[in-house]
Amino acid sequence: MSTVTLRLLDKADKEILKLPRAVKGAIYDFQHKFRQDPESPGLRFKQLKGHPRLYSARVNLDYRALLLHAGGGDYILVAVKPRQEVYDNLDKFAYQINPVTGGIEFLDLLTIGGKVAAEPEPTPAAMPPAEENSPEPLFAKFPAETLLGLGVAEPLLPLIAKITTEDELLGLTTYAPQLTGEVLLALYDGKTVDEVMDQITTPVAVEETVDTDDYQAALARPATVVTTEDTALQEVLEDGDFGRWKVFLHPTQQKIVDRVYSGPARVTGGPGTGKTIVALHRVKHLVERLGPGEGKDVLLTTFNKNLAADLRRRLLDLAGQEIVKRVDIVNIDKLASDLVAPTQAGTGRQWIDDTKAVIQWQELLDELGEHKWDAEFLHAEWSQVILGQGVATRADYFRARRAGRGRAISRQDRAEIWKLVERYVMRLDDRKLWTFRQVAERAARLAIERAKAIATYEADQISSVKLQHESGIWYRHPYRHIVVDEAQDLGAAHWRMLRAMVPEGPDDLFIAGDTHQRIYANQVSLGSLGVNIRGRSSKLTLSYRTTHEILGTACRLLGEEEWDDLDDGTDDLTGYRSVLRGPDPVLTPYPTWAAELDGIAELVKEWGGGSIAVCVPERWMVAEVENRLGRAGIMAASIGPDGPKLVEAPVHVGTMHRFKGLEYQRMILAGVAEGRLPGERILAFEKDDPLRFRRELQRARSLLFVAATRARDSVVISWHGTKSRFLP
């Protein structure tokens, strides 16, 4: 037989990960041998009785690979099972081409059936019937034809008819094909059949009539999720994840990526739903649609520089160097700084971050003996309202919107704040300091001036040479398209700058974000800043990263707060779900911080391997965790502004803010105690400024939510003293 292709079917990787380490190594050797010569005598490759397309091959003495033949030299690894289990349960293996999606599906009915309640024992004739006490199956009201029309796998209908509890449903969806799981979970959540058809089935359905015998055609369809490279299987065996984002977009995501929008568009969704993946594919799509070129016509931006670096790596893996050459990938403050830098040459100004800016505010207040206002409030008011909205005069400040600022202030208050702001700006000027918020505001003004000059040029048809001579700026916008990731963390000045850097029109701005993950004090209304997303929003609800158990706990951490949608409306996580299963998160109390450190070290030793992280609410705790792990003989690396200082260290340690955009197999959230999360500083606002207190509490909840959802498989939350009010 000639050389063959061997691919790994989606969800098979989850089962492979549960196998003994020696078997995983044997699988890696097997797939190399099979590709080279499937007829090699040592593989014992043969068709299984009663299955025209299902074959087995020897992995080692005790395990067999199950291979689905798609035709020609194409094979799909669908499972690895104990040898005896394969031959004892031949009638429990089913496979099909889904007539709705046209994708290939494999079902181990024995494993799935084990997750659903067995048939009840027959009631003896002498005993009264028990039907009245028997729970009604969850899907009793949905006819088989309805479920099949929604894309549910037909071999699972008898098992679905038996499901009476949520645990049974989640057990089935763990092993069922993805569409079946999504449909059943949506119906269970209360969606109507029409809603499920519109939101879940239609986006993945193929338009053509599906030939359910043509496996070669099915192999090429998006609904058949398979790997294509040897290295993909190696990632499963070594890291526990073959990086689906590199090889697959869910059809729902694909439609968001490919759509032509008449103006700014937004995609929202909880952690792990693929917003960043969609943003990266959108960048690739926009560049390819532009065609060949030399300049960087597309901007990809996010909040901080380590996230920007991660986006660059991922786009390079996804799209290659030729695409990356056409994209400016930079964090938002660097973008603003680069725009402003030419105007500040020779001034000797030093730019400072928010932490240092607040210190300058405090020093000013101390010098003035001012106690009515606190430094953080004034910095936020100046940054978000005055600089964010480009307020230039006292009169303008009296009229400025303060949406999301919490504490209401009077006209007299505004007059006092304006005087303090003037003193503060003079203080910064004297010290040749400039905050990043000032830089963003200045960048926004420059970008707006350039946009106005471009509009004048286009209207008056003046020459580009004259325009450049008179204004010192280009005659075209810097970018054709802008894609923003982690949009919830950008401030008002950032949005004004971005709006001016791309011409208004189709596909100008593509925005990905989730306000439940806002961990910085930037709350905006996009519509008021000239970014109109009304009618062009999409929502992702299926988490690909974390388990149902972690997701449930994380969502409870958010409490009953109301969350905005970046545009004067509200957002929620209704329908947010995962079909992945794992252990329940563990909540562990300790009497002291020293005891908690000992517990962290013991737990990390017990876990032994995989990607592990420990996150804490305050910076001083990072060094103490790192030192305690070091004394236990465990190499740990802290996470700085540019990411982990030693990427290859088996354990990463950092504050909760530092874990934004990262993910790990196992997470420890330590020090989650009252007074730490929320911090004492926040608790002090409860009486004096209730609105600000609620806003700060909400941000602290978001921080804990973000930290908890970095985990793929398991989470441990610990504290010493009194546990945080956020914990269940």
TAKA-V511692 format. One record per pair of residues at least 12 apart in sequence whose ideal C-beta (glycine too) atoms are under 7 Angstrom apart, sorted by the first residue. I is the first residue (numbers start at 1). GAP is how many residues later the second one is. D is the distance in whole Angstrom. If there is no record, write none. Layout:
BEGIN
{{I	GAP	D} {I	GAP	D}}
END
This chain:
BEGIN
{{1	37	6} {1	38	5} {2	71	6} {3	32	6} {3	33	7} {3	70	7} {4	31	6} {4	34	6} {4	69	4} {4	71	6} {5	68	6} {5	69	5} {5	70	7} {6	25	6} {6	28	6} {6	29	5} {6	69	5} {6	71	6} {7	69	5} {7	70	7} {7	219	4} {7	220	6} {7	221	6} {8	69	5} {8	218	6} {8	219	4} {8	224	7} {8	225	5} {8	228	7} {8	234	7} {9	67	5} {9	68	7} {9	69	5} {9	97	6} {9	217	6} {10	215	3} {10	216	7} {12	65	6} {12	66	6} {12	67	6} {13	223	4} {13	229	6} {15	64	6} {15	65	7} {16	64	6} {16	220	6} {17	219	7} {17	223	6} {19	61	6} {23	36	7} {23	37	7} {23	40	5} {24	213	5} {26	33	5} {26	34	4} {26	37	7} {27	32	6} {27	53	6} {27	210	7} {28	205	7} {28	206	6} {28	209	5} {30	29	5} {30	35	6} {31	199	7} {31	202	6} {34	23	6} {42	16	7} {43	14	5} {43	15	5} {44	13	7} {44	14	4} {45	12	4} {48	42	6} {49	41	6} {50	40	6} {51	42	7} {53	15	6} {53	16	5} {53	42	7} {53	162	7} {54	12	6} {54	14	6} {54	39	6} {54	41	7} {55	12	4} {55	14	6} {56	30	6} {59	21	6} {62	20	6} {62	21	6} {63	17	6} {63	18	7} {63	19	6} {63	20	6} {64	17	6} {64	19	5} {64	22	5} {65	12	6} {65	15	5} {66	12	5} {66	13	4} {66	15	6} {66	20	7} {68	27	6} {68	36	7} {68	38	6} {70	145	4} {70	146	6} {70	149	5} {71	144	5} {71	145	4} {72	144	7} {74	142	7} {74	145	6} {76	28	7} {76	150	6} {78	28	4} {79	29	6} {89	21	5} {92	16	7} {92	17	5} {92	18	4} {93	15	6} {94	13	4} {94	15	6} {94	61	4} {95	12	7} {96	57	7} {96	58	7} {96	59	7} {96	116	7} {97	113	6} {97	115	4} {97	118	7} {97	121	5} {98	53	6} {98	55	7} {98	81	7} {98	125	7} {99	111	5} {99	113	6} {100	51	4} {100	101	6} {100	105	5} {101	50	6} {101	78	6} {101	103	5} {101	104	6} {101	105	6} {101	122	4} {102	104	4} {102	108	4} {102	116	6} {102	119	5} {102	121	6} {103	115	6} {103	118	5} {103	120	3} {103	121	4} {104	111	6} {104	114	5} {104	115	7} {104	120	5} {105	48	5} {105	72	4} {107	46	6} {107	48	5} {107	49	7} {108	67	7} {109	46	6} {111	64	6} {112	44	7} {112	47	6} {112	60	6} {112	63	5} {112	64	6} {113	46	6} {115	53	6} {115	56	3} {115	57	5} {115	60	7} {116	43	5} {116	46	5} {116	47	6} {116	52	5} {116	55	7} {116	56	6} {117	45	6} {117	47	6} {117	51	6} {135	29	4} {137	24	6} {137	25	6} {137	26	6} {137	27	6} {138	25	5} {138	26	6} {138	31	6} {138	50	6} {139	21	6} {139	22	7} {139	24	7} {139	48	7} {142	45	7} {144	13	5} {146	47	6} {147	13	7} {150	33	5} {150	46	6} {150	47	6} {150	51	5} {151	28	5} {151	32	6} {151	50	5} {152	28	5} {152	31	6} {153	23	7} {153	24	5} {153	27	5} {156	20	6} {156	24	6} {159	13	6} {160	24	7} {169	15	6} {169	19	6} {170	378	6} {170	411	6} {173	12	6} {173	406	5} {174	405	6} {174	406	7} {174	407	4} {178	401	7} {179	25	6} {181	398	4} {182	18	5} {182	360	6} {183	13	6} {183	17	6} {183	18	7} {185	392	5} {185	394	7} {186	14	6} {189	386	6} {203	48	5} {203	49	4} {203	52	6} {204	19	6} {204	47	4} {204	48	7} {206	15	7} {222	29	5} {222	32	6} {223	28	7} {225	23	5} {227	15	6} {227	20	6} {228	19	6} {232	15	7} {240	370	7} {240	425	6} {244	300	7} {245	32	4} {246	71	6} {246	72	6} {249	32	6} {253	21	6} {253	24	7} {253	25	5} {253	287	7} {256	22	6} {256	282	5} {257	21	6} {257	24	5} {257	25	5} {257	28	5} {258	27	6} {260	246	6} {260	247	6} {261	245	6} {261	246	5} {261	275	5} {262	244	6} {263	245	6} {263	269	6} {263	273	6} {264	244	6} {264	245	4} {264	247	7} {264	267	5} {264	268	6} {264	269	5} {264	272	7} {265	245	5} {265	246	7} {265	268	7} {265	271	4} {266	245	4} {266	267	5} {266	270	7} {266	271	5} {267	245	5} {267	271	5} {267	273	6} {268	245	7} {268	246	6} {268	269	7} {268	271	5} {268	303	6} {269	245	6} {269	270	6} {269	271	3} {269	272	6} {270	244	6} {270	246	7} {270	273	6} {270	303	5} {270	306	4} {271	246	7} {271	272	7} {271	274	7} {271	435	7} {271	438	4} {272	271	4} {272	272	6} {272	273	3} {272	274	5} {272	437	6} {273	267	4} {273	268	7} {273	269	6} {273	270	6} {274	266	6} {274	270	6} {275	237	4} {275	239	7} {275	265	6} {276	209	5} {276	236	7} {278	234	6} {279	204	5} {279	206	5} {279	231	7} {279	233	4} {280	31	7} {280	34	6} {280	35	5} {280	38	6} {282	201	6} {282	228	5} {283	15	6} {283	17	5} {283	32	6} {283	44	6} {283	200	5} {284	34	6} {284	35	4} {284	39	6} {286	12	5} {286	195	5} {286	221	7} {287	36	5} {287	39	5} {287	40	6} {290	190	7} {293	33	6} {296	30	6} {296	31	6} {296	32	4} {297	29	6} {297	182	6} {297	183	4} {297	184	7} {298	28	6} {298	29	5} {298	181	6} {298	182	7} {298	183	5} {298	185	7} {299	29	5} {299	180	5} {299	183	5} {300	27	5} {300	29	5} {300	183	5} {301	29	6} {301	30	7} {301	31	5} {301	34	6} {301	183	6} {302	29	6} {302	30	7} {302	183	4} {302	184	5} {303	28	6} {303	29	6} {303	183	5} {303	186	4} {303	187	6} {304	27	5} {305	26	4} {305	29	7} {305	336	7} {305	337	7} {306	335	6} {306	336	5} {306	337	4} {307	24	7} {307	179	6} {307	353	7} {307	354	5} {308	21	6} {308	22	6} {308	23	4} {309	334	7} {310	351	6} {311	18	6} {311	174	6} {312	17	5} {315	12	7} {315	14	7} {332	158	6} {332	162	5} {333	103	5} {336	103	5} {336	104	5} {336	107	4} {336	161	6} {337	14	7} {337	102	6} {339	104	4} {339	107	6} {339	108	7} {340	99	5} {340	102	5} {340	103	5} {340	106	7} {348	84	5} {349	83	5} {349	84	7} {349	85	5} {350	82	6} {350	83	6} {351	83	5} {351	85	6} {351	88	6} {352	81	6} {352	83	6} {353	83	6} {354	25	7} {357	22	6} {357	78	4} {358	17	5} {358	18	6} {358	21	5} {360	67	7} {360	68	7} {360	73	7} {361	14	4} {361	17	5} {361	18	5} {361	63	6} {362	13	4} {364	59	6} {364	60	6} {364	63	6} {373	47	7} {378	39	7} {378	42	6} {380	141	6} {381	24	7} {381	36	6} {382	39	5} {382	42	7} {383	54	4} {383	108	7} {384	21	7} {384	107	6} {384	108	6} {384	138	7} {385	15	5} {385	17	6} {385	20	7} {386	35	6} {387	50	5} {387	51	6} {387	54	4} {387	106	6} {388	103	6} {388	104	3} {388	105	5} {389	103	6} {390	51	6} {390	54	6} {390	55	7} {390	106	6} {394	24	5} {397	17	6} {397	21	5} {398	13	6} {398	16	6} {401	127	7} {403	122	6} {404	119	3} {406	283	7} {406	285	4} {406	286	4} {406	289	5} {407	282	5} {407	284	5} {407	285	5} {437	56	7} {440	51	6} {440	53	4} {440	54	6} {440	57	7} {441	52	5} {443	54	5} {444	49	5} {444	52	4} {444	53	4} {444	56	7} {447	50	5} {447	53	4} {447	54	5} {448	48	7} {448	52	5} {450	23	4} {450	24	7} {450	50	7} {451	26	7} {451	49	4} {453	14	6} {453	18	5} {453	20	6} {454	21	6} {454	22	7} {454	23	6} {457	18	5} {477	24	6} {477	25	6} {477	26	5} {478	23	5} {479	22	6} {479	23	5} {480	22	7} {481	21	7} {481	26	6} {481	27	7} {482	16	6} {482	19	7} {482	20	5} {482	26	7} {482	27	5} {483	27	5} {484	14	7} {484	25	7} {484	27	5} {484	28	7} {485	27	5} {486	27	6} {487	24	5} {487	25	6} {487	26	3} {487	79	7} {488	25	4} {488	26	6} {488	27	5} {488	29	6} {488	30	4} {488	78	7} {489	29	6} {489	30	7} {489	31	5} {489	33	6} {490	32	6} {491	31	4} {491	33	7} {492	32	5} {492	37	6} {495	29	6} {495	31	6} {495	34	4} {495	36	6} {496	33	6} {499	30	6} {499	31	5} {499	32	6} {509	22	6} {511	22	7} {513	53	7} {515	48	5} {515	49	5} {515	50	7} {515	51	6} {515	56	6} {516	42	6} {516	47	6} {516	57	6} {516	186	6} {516	189	6} {517	185	6} {517	188	7} {517	189	5} {518	181	7} {518	184	5} {519	138	6} {519	141	7} {519	180	6} {519	183	5} {519	184	5} {519	187	6} {521	178	7} {523	41	7} {524	42	7} {525	42	6} {525	43	5} {526	40	5} {526	41	5} {527	40	5} {527	41	7} {533	34	6} {541	34	4} {541	35	5} {541	36	6} {542	35	6} {543	33	7} {543	34	7} {543	35	4} {545	118	6} {545	167	6} {546	32	6} {546	163	6} {546	165	6} {546	166	6} {547	31	6} {547	33	5} {547	34	6} {547	35	4} {547	166	7} {548	30	5} {548	32	6} {548	33	6} {549	33	6} {549	34	7} {549	35	5} {549	36	6} {550	32	7} {550	35	6} {550	158	7} {550	159	7} {550	161	6} {550	165	5} {551	27	5} {553	32	4} {553	155	7} {554	151	5} {554	154	4} {554	155	5} {555	18	6} {555	21	7} {556	172	6} {557	144	6} {557	147	5} {557	148	5} {557	151	6} {557	169	5} {558	143	5} {558	147	6} {559	142	6} {559	167	7} {561	137	5} {561	140	6} {582	131	5} {582	132	6} {583	131	5} {585	130	4} {585	132	6} {586	130	5} {587	130	5} {587	140	6} {588	128	6} {588	130	4} {589	130	6} {589	134	6} {590	128	6} {590	130	4} {591	129	6} {592	128	5} {593	127	5} {595	125	7} {596	74	6} {596	122	6} {596	124	5} {597	27	6} {597	28	7} {597	31	4} {599	119	6} {600	14	6} {600	25	6} {600	28	7} {600	68	6} {600	70	6} {601	27	5} {601	28	6} {601	31	4} {601	33	7} {603	65	6} {603	113	6} {604	25	6} {604	30	6} {604	47	6} {605	27	6} {605	29	7} {607	59	6} {610	55	4} {610	56	6} {611	53	4} {611	54	5} {612	38	6} {612	39	5} {612	52	6} {612	54	5} {613	38	7} {613	39	5} {613	46	7} {613	51	4} {613	54	5} {613	97	7} {614	37	7} {614	39	5} {614	54	5} {614	56	6} {615	39	6} {615	40	7} {615	41	5} {615	44	5} {615	52	7} {615	54	6} {615	92	5} {616	39	6} {616	54	5} {616	55	5} {617	38	7} {617	39	6} {617	54	5} {617	55	7} {617	59	5} {617	60	4} {618	37	7} {618	58	6} {619	36	6} {621	50	5} {622	16	5} {622	31	5} {622	32	6} {622	33	6} {625	28	5} {625	45	7} {626	12	6} {626	27	5} {629	22	6} {634	17	6} {635	14	5} {635	15	6} {636	13	6} {636	15	4} {636	17	5} {637	12	4} {637	15	6} {638	15	5} {638	16	6} {639	13	6} {639	14	7} {639	15	3} {639	19	4} {656	47	5} {656	50	7} {656	51	4} {657	46	7} {659	47	7} {659	48	6} {659	51	5} {660	46	6} {662	48	6} {663	47	5} {663	49	6} {664	46	6} {664	47	6} {664	48	7} {665	47	5} {665	48	5} {666	45	6} {666	47	6} {666	48	5} {667	43	6} {667	44	4} {667	48	5} {668	48	5} {668	50	7} {669	38	5} {669	39	6} {669	46	7} {669	48	5} {670	48	5} {671	48	6} {672	32	7} {672	45	5} {672	46	7} {672	47	5} {672	51	7} {672	52	5} {672	55	6} {673	46	4} {673	47	6} {673	48	5} {673	49	6} {673	50	6} {673	51	6} {674	48	4} {674	49	7} {674	50	6} {674	51	6} {677	23	6} {677	27	6} {677	47	5} {677	49	7} {678	18	7} {678	19	6} {678	22	4} {682	14	4} {682	15	6} {682	18	6} {701	25	6} {704	22	6}}
END
